[in-house]
Amino acid sequence: MADLNDSPKLKRKREGAEAQRKKAKTQKKSLAANGEVETASAQTATATPTPQRLVVNGTPNGAIDAPSSAKQPGNDAVVAVVAADAEVEAKKLRKQQKKERKKDKLSNQWSISNPQGGWFLPQDPIFSADEKYLLLPKSNALEVYSAESSLLARTLPVVASSVILAAALSSTESSRIYVTDSLGIVTLWDWTDGSKIGRWGIGANVRHLAVAKQVDANQDLLFAHEAGNRHNIVIHALRTKRDAPLETESKRILKASEPITGIQVLLQGKVVVASTANRILIGKRTKLQKKSLQDYEYTWREFETSKPITTFSAYIRIPESETRKNPQLDPKDHLDLAVGHEDGVIFLFEDIIPLFVAIERSQKEGTGKTIGPESLRPKRLHWHREAVGSVKWSLDGNYLISGGDETVLTIWQLATGKQQHLPHLSAAIEKIVLSPSGTSYGISLANNSVIVLSTSELNAKTNVVGIQSRRVDSEQLPRESKLEDYDFKIFNQVPLVVNPKHNNQVIFATPSSQPRGNHPGLLPAPYAQTFDIANSRPISRQALTRNNVTDPNMAPNGGKIQEPNVKLIQISHDGAWLATVDEWLPSPADMGHIEEGEFAFNEEERLFRRQVYLKFWRWDEKNAEWVLDARIDAPHFFENVSGHAEVFDLVADPSGTGFATVGKDRFVRLWQPKTRTRDGTVVRGADRTQGFVTWSLVSSVKLADKLDITDAKQVLHESFPLRVTRLAFSADGSVLAAGVSWASDSDSGVIHIIDTDTGVIRRSITECDAAALSGLGIVGRYLVVVSTSVSVWDIVTDQLVHCTPIRTDGVSSIDRVELVRLAVNEEDGTFAVAAPRFEKNPASNSRDSKALRGSTTVSIFEPSQAKARWTGYISDITLALAPANGGRGYIALDASSTIHVISPKSSALQFSTPPPESVPRLITDRVDADAVENEIETESSNGTALQFDASEELLRISENDKPVVRPEQLQQIFDIGPSHTLPPVRDLFDSIVSLYARKPRAGVV
């Protein structure tokens, strides 16, 4: 162990510290005002044209207007000075234009790919008529999956500026589906071939959609819940040109002041059932003999409940004696209704409409008085401990199927009262739907997956999985009035790494379940999911900690047992080892036995009971999974209280197999594996192919307490609490940087440079601002520090290179410690910074007028330049940012569980056109060398010029009937990095065509 007292004194250059800080402040001020300066210079350059020499009949215009030198011999010197000044100004202007062209060129060199992933919408899964496909809408596309293989078969995208709100299958054509979006547009798709059939703008956001067949007509009627200041149920008859002379029309049948949470249509629109937070509304058509849409009139009845309604399902029971009659025209309806509540109770109402009529007749006051569920004499079904997520009727009406947060599918046999349970599903049940034939259950789970179970054996037939990372709903976003008291912990970083063995695969931590409508705060993430970016599908999901899938998830006192949280994940440079840090804290509700009445004391006692584990996982190639090889209990600890210390950061050694951790105990520890031997013989494992590996601590470095650099004696002060600590390895693994941010706002923090071979602190940098340290990285010889600003320090010359402020609208400097992301890429020598922004949402309605909208600004930097090389925007808060291994670019994961690939555009796609034919050139009295140089630079800046050697030029002149394409030119098009960074196929095709379709140049005789 290398202690600070045993190592050489910290080499602080006190005489240069103040100068470096002044330099940083000066750069911050200059960059803060740089926007106005750049604008002014740009306007000046635009208003001042490049000086050109006009030619009239072969004579420069200046020769006509200029006075004769014989008449004004005394003004020759003045004219020469003015001409020289004009030439200098023209040269400056040309240089400025050159910089602007380079800036525009660089700004177009990077791009953000189309988003991948996202959560399935909270609506029932849609079966195709033949049950061979599942249609699952997401916010950015409607995805069609094969029920047999669980693979994506087709994607129906939405306009980039909108999101999908609801979808419903056509009742007349099973190959068609209606999709509504946030722009108020309804699109009719043929999902079998991906073609659009119709598109209508209804000017409203449709939150719930149901489609019914119009009576005595082969046309669809759309029952839409339109949300806004008022909540309406409107029937739309949407017609295409092929439906002429029928025209598009609509009619409102219900106007509600409360948000509608669900809608169900029965008997081709004869009965409509809707729900709000605590009311059930039942509408029945009155004029059954009339078929016109404008004659659709309903009589509405409702009842109110004392507990919030979470789900409902209605069923029309047709007696066997009346099966031959037309139920759409029968005035009597046997309507059964099942309503699930927040407390886990399911109320079953049988033949509810006659009960309404009887109560209405008995009421002297009329129908204005509210009716309670008790007066309707419902049956009470109570097994669920928590809120009922979904309830559905079987096709024959003899069973009820329900599910909720208990991860148990419950089947109720109504005739006998028996229950059948299918326990241990992977997450809470949100939606249940029966297939058209009734032989399968489609279940939507709260971990962004959909499974299909057979009704006979309850075996899984289909399993569709999306990205399961932590999700932040719009209801969890901060509001303008409560921004100061908002807890930004839900935006904490999601551990994410890229697999070096497979550059297209990313590994990130995921929670076990994320039910909608239930926002307990930051959820623990005990699982790791592997996602393939190239094929846009998940590969695997495995547990990294103990979990509650197969264990009881309820404590004896009725509280929910919390799972450990995987805070940090790193992978070795060869992809053979995975290191994780998981942490568990007891719930505050479980600390009642030591309650002292003081919150600070109770919280301190709870933190002392923290459990932290460092685990090393070995990749098992045979079984394609990570196998736990070693577990380190309390890798960082407090000796005085025998408690586990929090681990702040975990990094992997890029030059070998090893990892480094830093904890709240102020120690940096290096961990490396060692093959176990016995009497000089390698001890092998059960497979006899490799030896046992033991992970152990090889070095430990104590970080100093707060140091006052103004004190000449450099006296160490008393211990100060740490706010955060970050680590970063150099590319060769010889240097480990440790950034320390203290809880005191008056201290700017310190960056320690550690020699990994000796474990000695070689340098402590206090000139960089690390007060609110968000990220630390090393790119080549440069140290990148992200705090309230982006500071770049040259380790070789030991001086500050530049300092750029970070703008985070709506977030304080302390809160953005866990919100700003940093990633470095040694492949191209760049680093990326993702900064969050919270702004007013202009699209929010009056109820949410103060709700803020979150987005992220991603900037790509080169260490030697203060200005960003490229800046892009992601329409959500970024929770993870990592470099793309094996190539240039970065991978971002946002709060909507969407992955974005940020990659440079292929320079091979930028081809220069052949030069024009030679034309006679006017001979002027002189040639401006700078102008010629500027023209050459302009031609070279238009794209990446194709380079031809002398032999190829000779061949091209002699054989100008067809172009010559060299293998190097084709390699430039395709060899640009991993497959997920490839440009669109159309761009590749255009690039190939531009090579083979070049016009040949005729040789100059």
C-alpha angles and dihedrals in degrees: 000000000000111000126194092241092053095046125074116281116276107272101228119171097216093173091059100037096082092046091052091049092050088050091052092049091048091051091048092053093046093048092046090058094036094098092065092043093051091048092051093049091047092051091048092051091049095048094047112065122209109270109254132183112236116217122210115186090337093310123108113248091233090063091062100047099035116099118248116265089226091060096046109027092154094063097059093097093048092049090049092052092048091048091049091050091049090050091051091049090048090051091051090048092051091051090050091051089049091054091048091052091050090048092051090047093051093046090060096048096085133053141177116237125229111282119266126204125005130161127291113250117261095255136103115286112253121232121203116238092258091042091233094116140042119213111206121178122214128183093263103031147003109245125204116206130190111242092210100051101020088227128134111263103175141357125213106197128206129221110287094238095055141053131221115255105178143349135198135179119246115257094213103039116036091199092062131078133185118225126189125199140191093264090068093254126137114205125194112210133188095221093191094068102014096244127142116237102177143356127198132180110217096168097230139093109248109207098174127027134189127175125209133176116251113245113262091358135089093229135111125243116200116212103200132184103216112200127204135098085333128029115229137175108219130181113220125195102196115193133188129207090269089061093061132168084033113089134207113264140161141196133196114229102173136029117192133179094207126068113268112231100188145003134198128183122202136186095014093306098318091119125030122187122192135173137206130186094293107357137081117207121196120191126190128189116246105190100055096162094059117083103188117108092231088059092060102115125163138201109218127208127179144179131198128224130207094224125057115267115234102175144351140188129197129204131189110217112205115197116234091239090061100043091107092056124086104258091199090066098037109107091208120076129183100210119183118191132193117194124189121207137203093252092059098260122133115205115204116203116191120202091350101175097068088049089056091049093049093050092047092054092050094051113092093195092059130233095318093088116092119248121221126214092245091065089057092058100229128186115246120226113183124173104115115093093201137030118318107246099193141349129191139177122236116242092256094045094236097109140046120208118202140167142172146156093323090078088232125125109217124198116197118203101206098196096056102021092234123144132214120198134201104193135189102042111168096252145358117302114246106166135017126190134171122229118245092259094043093236097112141045119218109206126188112204131203093245094070096264136117123207131188117213128191112242093221103050101011090231120152113252100169132026118184114183130186133186106306102193123132113298127207113202125211090250089062095055117108123261126225095243094049101037095115093055095041118123109225094190092106086069094056115137119281110223107245133166136172117237109242091206092055111026091193094060125085126191120207139162119259136189119242095237137001110188116196117243091026112095110173093162127250107013121212116249111213097162137071120214125197115210128190109220095188094057095028095230137108119258105193146337125209138171119254097181138023111293141185101240094105098013128075109276097195125082122220090257091056096256123128118258110239120226124221117266123232102223102172135030128180133167129208121252092255095045093240098112134045122196122199136179117205127183135195130192127184116248116258087238089063093057096072093111090068097038109149099171093249118102096206092054093046092049092049091052090049092052090051087062092058117134118209126179131185110206131190117205126196120211112243106208094190097055095027095231142105114262121203108243103169140002124202113202113214099355086186121031145166109242095196094060099021090234133142114256123220116257110226102187144006125196134176125232106246093203101050147353107300145096138213129212134187125198144186089266088075094246129127110207129193119209126196135169126245128192111240117239134185119201089342093308122115112245106227130205132239093281090055090219101099138019130253112273123212120199114211143165111266101174140011125192123193115220117220125247121246111310124204106218092190089066110090091210092050093225116193111236127215119288116290122198116255121239097192141330128207133195134205133179125212117238093260094043094237095113129050118190119205118192117200124198116188126212090241113095091208093065120079095205130235138254116217120204108210127195104225094202096057101019091232126139104238099180139008114205116205097161093083120078109248099153093119100023114194103164145000129198144158121222111183106303094345128095114211118205119186115195127118083333139017108257124187118199124192105225094194099051092030096226141111114268100189143326123216123188120234121226116212109169113211096008126098123227092255097046093051092062088092095033105056114080129205129192129172127203117201091187094073100014096244137120131208130216122196114198123186126229129196114196138162114282109231091190095060118108127237094276091055098035091129096046114119127223120226126217139155133232112211117197127187115210137187111215094233095053127068095204121074115258091215137001127199138168134233117198094227140043112283113232098180137021125184137165119254107247119228094021148030123293143053139259121223129192117197136198093268091061091253124142121217123191113211109197139156118259115250111266087205089069091065108082127178117230118240113271116261123258118276114272130188111270126214113244112231129192092254142007122233105224092196091053091052090048090049091052091051091050091048092054092048093049094057091078145318103305118224110244118222125185125220096265092051091048090053091048091048091052095048096042103036095149092089135017122253116230117197122208090241090063092054090046090055089059100049105025098072103118138282121000094252090062094056114120120241118294091246091059091049090050092049090050092053091046091049089057098049098034099054115134110248116239119231115236118256112242 
